[in-house]
Amino acid sequence: MEPIFRIEQKKDTATGCLIFLHGTADSGPHIGGTIRALKGSSARFPHIKVIFPTASLIPFSAHGGQEVNTWYDISDFTEDAVENTEHIEKSAKRIINIVNNEIYSGIPMNRIAVAGFSRGGAMSYYIGYSYLEGLAGVGVISSWLPKTSSIYEKLKKPSGNLSPLFQAHGDLDCLVKPKLAEDTVNIFETAGVKTQFKKYPTIGHEFDRSVLDDLYLFLYNVIPDE
């Protein structure tokens, strides 16, 4: 397996960690390079290391069954979409292994965040609200969950340790309609998740410097420098 792409912290030792998950048909090194290009020198946190794993190659139904790197298969981009739970489980195990490695290195769970774009954002929901409790935060860009998602049942069970959620979405997104994201955020808010939902009037299914600036601000707040 290839080494995982990283953006290292500026200080000698990391006291926090962000795991950033790419979208469909992308890779960790590519999206990491994109973030570095958009943010410049400010892509590096003083204290947070950023890790960019690459998803496995799987057939993707929404792309006509074409094999692409993505975290899990989904039938389409609607509120009734069917998610492949086996793929979710396999990807979750990989990401949890990364989290456990960071905990072993000395970074506590409450200073580790997960975020992602598109399918990576959807996978971030699952990591933060289905598989792990007590992460510093969850960041989601241009994504949503269908109404059949198993996360919604878990959110009905009271928990005092729900990670805060940052959600970003372009008003011009033609792939994942903004209403899908709004409906998802509303469910999380109703369940007691502290949410921050930001919409961007000039972008579609993508992110730009302004989205990253807002995500970074969220991360500075949930994983403050020590």
KEKE-3310 file (N, C-alpha, C; in steps of 0.2 Angstrom, whole numbers, plus 5000, padded with zeros to 4 digits):
npx = (5004:5003:5011:5002:4996:5001:4999:5010:5011:5016:5023:5035:5029:5013:4998:4985:4974:4968:4958:4956:4944:4943:4933:4923:4931:4943:4959:4969:4982:4979:4968:4974:4984:4977:4971:4982:4987:4976:4976:4989:5003:4996:4989:4995:4993:4998:4998:4991:4991:4987:4979:4978:4970:4967:4953:4947:4947:4931:4916:4905:4889:4882:4889:4887:4892:4906:4922:4930:4939:4932:4923:4911:4898:4884:4867:4861:4859:4849:4836:4831:4841:4851:4862:4878:4880:4890:4902:4903:4906:4919:4927:4926:4933:4946:4948:4946:4957:4967:4964:4965:4979:4984:4979:4987:4999:4999:4989:4974:4957:4947:4954:4955:4949:4937:4934:4927:4925:4911:4907:4917:4913:4901:4905:4912:4902:4897:4908:4910:4897:4892:4902:4912:4914:4915:4924:4933:4927:4917:4918:4909:4908:4898:4889:4877:4865:4855:4837:4836:4847:4857:4862:4852:4844:4853:4855:4843:4845:4849:4863:4877:4888:4890:4898:4903:4896:4902:4895:4896:4890:4887:4877:4874:4876:4873:4873:4872:4859:4856:4845:4845:4856:4852:4841:4847:4856:4846:4840:4851:4853:4840:4842:4851:4864:4877:4877:4885:4880:4885:4881:4886:4885:4890:4896:4897:4896:4909:4924:4931:4943:4937:4928:4937:4943:4933:4931:4944:4944:4933:4940:4951:4944:4938:4949:4959:4975:4988)
npy = (4994:5011:5025:5036:5052:5067:5083:5091:5097:5114:5115:5105:5094:5086:5090:5088:5081:5080:5070:5069:5066:5061:5065:5055:5046:5052:5055:5053:5060:5069:5077:5082:5090:5099:5106:5112:5120:5129:5135:5139:5143:5143:5131:5123:5119:5126:5116:5105:5090:5084:5071:5062:5049:5037:5030:5014:5005:5003:4997:5009:5014:5025:5031:5023:5010:5010:5007:5016:5026:5026:5029:5022:5013:5021:5022:5033:5051:5055:5058:5046:5037:5022:5015:5006:4996:4987:4991:5003:4998:4992:5003:5011:5003:5004:5018:5020:5013:5021:5032:5025:5023:5036:5040:5031:5037:5047:5057:5062:5056:5066:5077:5074:5075:5072:5075:5078:5078:5078:5061:5058:5067:5061:5049:5054:5058:5045:5040:5049:5049:5036:5026:5031:5039:5055:5062:5077:5085:5085:5088:5092:5093:5098:5087:5074:5064:5050:5047:5035:5032:5023:5030:5039:5032:5029:5042:5044:5039:5044:5054:5061:5065:5070:5074:5091:5098:5104:5110:5113:5120:5122:5134:5132:5119:5106:5092:5086:5092:5107:5107:5093:5093:5103:5097:5086:5092:5098:5086:5082:5093:5093:5081:5085:5089:5100:5112:5119:5127:5132:5141:5144:5156:5156:5144:5127:5110:5108:5115:5130:5143:5150:5141:5132:5141:5143:5130:5128:5137:5132:5121:5126:5130:5119:5111:5118:5127:5121)
npz = (5000:4996:5004:5015:5010:5017:5025:5035:5052:5058:5069:5079:5085:5083:5090:5087:5075:5058:5048:5031:5019:5002:4987:4975:4963:4965:4974:4989:4988:4977:4981:4993:4987:4980:4991:4997:4986:4985:4998:5000:5010:5022:5022:5031:5047:5063:5073:5070:5061:5045:5037:5022:5016:5003:4995:4992:4976:4968:4960:4955:4956:4953:4943:4932:4935:4934:4938:4952:4963:4978:4993:4997:4988:4980:4975:4968:4967:4977:4989:4992:4989:4989:5000:5000:5013:5016:5010:5017:5030:5027:5023:5035:5044:5039:5041:5055:5059:5056:5064:5077:5076:5077:5090:5097:5095:5103:5102:5108:5106:5107:5100:5087:5071:5058:5041:5024:5006:4996:4992:5002:5012:5016:5020:5031:5040:5044:5051:5061:5068:5069:5070:5078:5094:5101:5094:5089:5080:5065:5048:5033:5016:5002:5002:5008:5017:5013:5016:5021:5028:5040:5051:5056:5064:5074:5079:5086:5098:5114:5117:5125:5119:5106:5092:5086:5071:5055:5040:5023:5008:4991:4983:4969:4966:4956:4957:4970:4977:4985:4994:4999:5007:5016:5022:5028:5038:5046:5052:5060:5068:5075:5082:5092:5088:5088:5075:5061:5047:5031:5017:5000:4988:4975:4970:4964:4964:4972:4980:4986:4990:5000:5006:5012:5020:5030:5035:5040:5051:5059:5063:5070:5081:5087:5089:5097:5097:5108)
capx = (5000:5007:5011:4997:4998:5000:5001:5012:5010:5022:5027:5039:5025:5006:4993:4979:4974:4962:4958:4952:4942:4942:4927:4923:4936:4949:4964:4972:4987:4977:4964:4978:4988:4972:4970:4988:4987:4971:4977:4996:5006:4991:4987:4998:4991:5003:4998:4986:4993:4981:4980:4973:4970:4964:4948:4948:4944:4925:4911:4901:4883:4880:4893:4886:4896:4913:4927:4933:4941:4927:4922:4906:4893:4877:4863:4860:4860:4842:4834:4829:4847:4852:4869:4881:4883:4896:4907:4904:4909:4926:4930:4926:4938:4952:4949:4947:4964:4971:4962:4969:4986:4985:4978:4993:5005:4998:4984:4968:4951:4944:4958:4955:4943:4936:4931:4928:4921:4906:4907:4921:4909:4896:4909:4914:4896:4897:4914:4908:4891:4890:4907:4916:4911:4919:4929:4933:4922:4915:4917:4906:4908:4895:4886:4871:4863:4848:4833:4836:4853:4856:4864:4847:4841:4857:4854:4837:4847:4852:4871:4879:4895:4889:4903:4900:4896:4902:4893:4897:4887:4887:4870:4874:4877:4868:4874:4869:4855:4856:4840:4847:4861:4848:4837:4852:4858:4840:4840:4856:4851:4835:4845:4855:4871:4879:4879:4886:4879:4886:4880:4890:4881:4893:4900:4893:4899:4916:4925:4936:4947:4932:4925:4942:4945:4928:4933:4950:4941:4930:4945:4955:4940:4937:4956:4964:4982:4990)
capy = (5000:5017:5029:5041:5059:5071:5090:5091:5103:5118:5113:5099:5089:5087:5089:5087:5077:5080:5065:5072:5060:5064:5063:5050:5046:5056:5052:5057:5065:5074:5082:5086:5095:5104:5110:5115:5125:5134:5138:5141:5142:5143:5125:5120:5121:5125:5110:5099:5086:5083:5065:5061:5042:5036:5025:5008:5005:4999:4999:5015:5013:5032:5032:5017:5004:5011:5007:5022:5026:5030:5026:5017:5014:5023:5021:5039:5057:5058:5057:5039:5033:5016:5015:5000:4995:4983:4996:5008:4995:4991:5009:5013:5000:5008:5025:5019:5011:5028:5035:5022:5025:5043:5039:5027:5041:5052:5062:5060:5056:5073:5081:5071:5077:5069:5079:5076:5081:5073:5054:5058:5070:5056:5044:5057:5057:5038:5039:5053:5048:5029:5022:5033:5044:5059:5066:5084:5088:5082:5093:5089:5098:5095:5080:5073:5057:5048:5047:5028:5031:5020:5035:5042:5028:5030:5048:5044:5036:5050:5053:5067:5066:5071:5079:5096:5097:5109:5108:5118:5118:5127:5135:5130:5112:5102:5085:5086:5098:5110:5105:5087:5095:5106:5092:5082:5096:5098:5080:5082:5098:5090:5076:5088:5090:5107:5112:5126:5126:5138:5140:5148:5157:5156:5138:5121:5104:5109:5119:5135:5145:5152:5135:5129:5145:5142:5124:5128:5141:5127:5116:5129:5131:5113:5108:5124:5126:5121)
capz = (5000:4995:5010:5015:5009:5023:5026:5042:5056:5058:5075:5079:5087:5082:5096:5084:5068:5054:5042:5026:5014:4995:4984:4971:4957:4967:4978:4994:4986:4973:4985:4997:4983:4979:4997:4997:4981:4987:5004:5001:5016:5027:5022:5037:5054:5068:5078:5067:5055:5040:5033:5016:5014:4997:4995:4987:4969:4968:4955:4957:4953:4951:4937:4928:4937:4932:4944:4954:4970:4982:5000:4996:4983:4982:4969:4965:4971:4979:4996:4992:4987:4993:5001:5001:5020:5016:5008:5022:5035:5025:5023:5042:5047:5037:5044:5062:5060:5056:5071:5082:5076:5080:5097:5100:5095:5109:5101:5110:5102:5107:5096:5081:5067:5051:5036:5018:5001:4992:4996:5008:5017:5018:5025:5038:5044:5047:5056:5067:5071:5069:5072:5084:5098:5105:5090:5090:5075:5058:5042:5027:5010:4996:5003:5012:5018:5011:5022:5024:5032:5047:5056:5059:5070:5080:5082:5090:5105:5118:5118:5127:5117:5099:5089:5082:5063:5050:5034:5018:5002:4986:4980:4962:4966:4952:4958:4976:4977:4992:4999:5002:5013:5022:5026:5032:5043:5050:5056:5065:5073:5079:5087:5097:5086:5087:5068:5058:5040:5027:5010:4996:4982:4968:4968:4963:4967:4972:4985:4984:4996:5005:5010:5016:5026:5035:5038:5045:5056:5063:5066:5075:5086:5090:5091:5098:5099:5115)
cpx = (5004:5006:5005:4999:4997:5002:5003:5011:5016:5026:5030:5034:5017:5002:4986:4979:4968:4963:4953:4951:4940:4935:4928:4928:4942:4954:4966:4977:4984:4973:4969:4982:4983:4971:4976:4989:4982:4973:4984:4999:5002:4987:4989:4996:4997:5004:4994:4990:4987:4983:4975:4973:4966:4959:4950:4944:4937:4921:4906:4895:4881:4884:4893:4890:4903:4917:4930:4935:4936:4926:4917:4901:4887:4873:4862:4861:4853:4841:4832:4835:4848:4860:4872:4884:4889:4902:4908:4908:4917:4930:4931:4932:4945:4953:4949:4954:4968:4970:4966:4976:4988:4984:4985:4999:5004:4993:4977:4962:4948:4948:4959:4948:4943:4932:4931:4923:4917:4905:4911:4917:4904:4899:4911:4908:4896:4902:4912:4902:4888:4895:4911:4913:4916:4925:4928:4928:4922:4914:4914:4905:4904:4892:4880:4870:4856:4844:4833:4842:4852:4858:4858:4844:4846:4857:4848:4839:4851:4859:4873:4886:4895:4894:4900:4901:4897:4900:4893:4894:4886:4879:4869:4876:4872:4868:4871:4865:4855:4851:4841:4851:4857:4844:4841:4854:4852:4839:4845:4855:4846:4837:4850:4863:4872:4881:4880:4885:4880:4885:4884:4887:4884:4897:4895:4895:4906:4917:4931:4939:4942:4929:4931:4944:4940:4929:4938:4948:4938:4935:4949:4950:4939:4943:4960:4971:4984:4996)
cpy = (5006:5021:5034:5048:5063:5079:5090:5098:5107:5117:5107:5093:5091:5086:5088:5084:5078:5074:5068:5067:5063:5062:5057:5051:5051:5052:5056:5062:5071:5080:5086:5091:5101:5109:5115:5121:5131:5138:5141:5139:5141:5136:5121:5123:5121:5119:5104:5096:5084:5076:5064:5054:5042:5030:5019:5009:5000:5001:5004:5015:5020:5034:5026:5011:5004:5011:5013:5021:5030:5026:5021:5018:5017:5023:5027:5045:5059:5056:5049:5034:5027:5016:5008:4999:4991:4987:5001:5005:4994:4998:5012:5010:5003:5014:5024:5017:5017:5031:5032:5023:5031:5043:5036:5032:5047:5057:5059:5060:5063:5078:5078:5073:5073:5074:5076:5080:5076:5067:5054:5062:5065:5051:5047:5057:5050:5037:5043:5052:5041:5025:5024:5039:5048:5062:5073:5087:5084:5088:5089:5095:5095:5088:5080:5066:5056:5047:5040:5027:5028:5025:5038:5038:5029:5036:5049:5042:5042:5048:5060:5069:5066:5076:5085:5095:5104:5107:5114:5115:5123:5128:5133:5123:5108:5095:5083:5092:5100:5108:5098:5088:5098:5101:5087:5085:5097:5092:5080:5087:5096:5085:5079:5090:5097:5108:5119:5124:5132:5136:5146:5149:5156:5149:5132:5115:5104:5113:5124:5137:5147:5147:5132:5134:5144:5135:5124:5132:5136:5123:5119:5130:5124:5109:5114:5122:5126:5124)
cpz = (5000:5002:5009:5014:5015:5022:5034:5045:5056:5064:5075:5081:5086:5088:5093:5077:5065:5049:5037:5020:5007:4993:4979:4965:4958:4971:4984:4992:4982:4977:4990:4993:4981:4985:4998:4992:4983:4993:5005:5007:5022:5027:5028:5043:5058:5072:5076:5061:5051:5036:5028:5013:5007:4997:4990:4981:4969:4962:4958:4953:4949:4945:4932:4929:4936:4939:4946:4961:4974:4989:5001:4991:4985:4975:4965:4970:4973:4986:4997:4990:4992:4994:5002:5008:5020:5015:5014:5028:5033:5026:5031:5045:5046:5041:5052:5064:5060:5062:5077:5082:5079:5087:5100:5100:5100:5108:5103:5105:5101:5103:5089:5077:5061:5047:5029:5013:4997:4996:5002:5014:5020:5022:5031:5042:5048:5052:5062:5071:5072:5072:5078:5088:5101:5101:5091:5086:5069:5053:5036:5022:5005:4997:5007:5013:5016:5017:5025:5028:5039:5053:5059:5065:5076:5083:5087:5098:5108:5119:5120:5124:5109:5097:5085:5074:5060:5043:5029:5011:4997:4983:4973:4961:4962:4954:4964:4978:4984:4997:5002:5008:5018:5026:5030:5039:5048:5055:5061:5070:5078:5084:5092:5095:5085:5079:5066:5050:5036:5020:5006:4989:4975:4966:4968:4967:4967:4979:4983:4991:5002:5009:5014:5022:5032:5038:5042:5051:5061:5066:5071:5081:5090:5092:5092:5099:5106:5117)
residu = (MET:GLU:PRO:ILE:PHE:ARG:ILE:GLU:GLN:LYS:LYS:ASP:THR:ALA:THR:GLY:CYS:LEU:ILE:PHE:LEU:HIS:GLY:THR:ALA:ASP:SER:GLY:PRO:HIS:ILE:GLY:GLY:THR:ILE:ARG:ALA:LEU:LYS:GLY:SER:SER:ALA:ARG:PHE:PRO:HIS:ILE:LYS:VAL:ILE:PHE:PRO:THR:ALA:SER:LEU:ILE:PRO:PHE:SER:ALA:HIS:GLY:GLY:GLN:GLU:VAL:ASN:THR:TRP:TYR:ASP:ILE:SER:ASP:PHE:THR:GLU:ASP:ALA:VAL:GLU:ASN:THR:GLU:HIS:ILE:GLU:LYS:SER:ALA:LYS:ARG:ILE:ILE:ASN:ILE:VAL:ASN:ASN:GLU:ILE:TYR:SER:GLY:ILE:PRO:MET:ASN:ARG:ILE:ALA:VAL:ALA:GLY:PHE:SER:ARG:GLY:GLY:ALA:MET:SER:TYR:TYR:ILE:GLY:TYR:SER:TYR:LEU:GLU:GLY:LEU:ALA:GLY:VAL:GLY:VAL:ILE:SER:SER:TRP:LEU:PRO:LYS:THR:SER:SER:ILE:TYR:GLU:LYS:LEU:LYS:LYS:PRO:SER:GLY:ASN:LEU:SER:PRO:LEU:PHE:GLN:ALA:HIS:GLY:ASP:LEU:ASP:CYS:LEU:VAL:LYS:PRO:LYS:LEU:ALA:GLU:ASP:THR:VAL:ASN:ILE:PHE:GLU:THR:ALA:GLY:VAL:LYS:THR:GLN:PHE:LYS:LYS:TYR:PRO:THR:ILE:GLY:HIS:GLU:PHE:ASP:ARG:SER:VAL:LEU:ASP:ASP:LEU:TYR:LEU:PHE:LEU:TYR:ASN:VAL:ILE:PRO:ASP:GLU)
# end
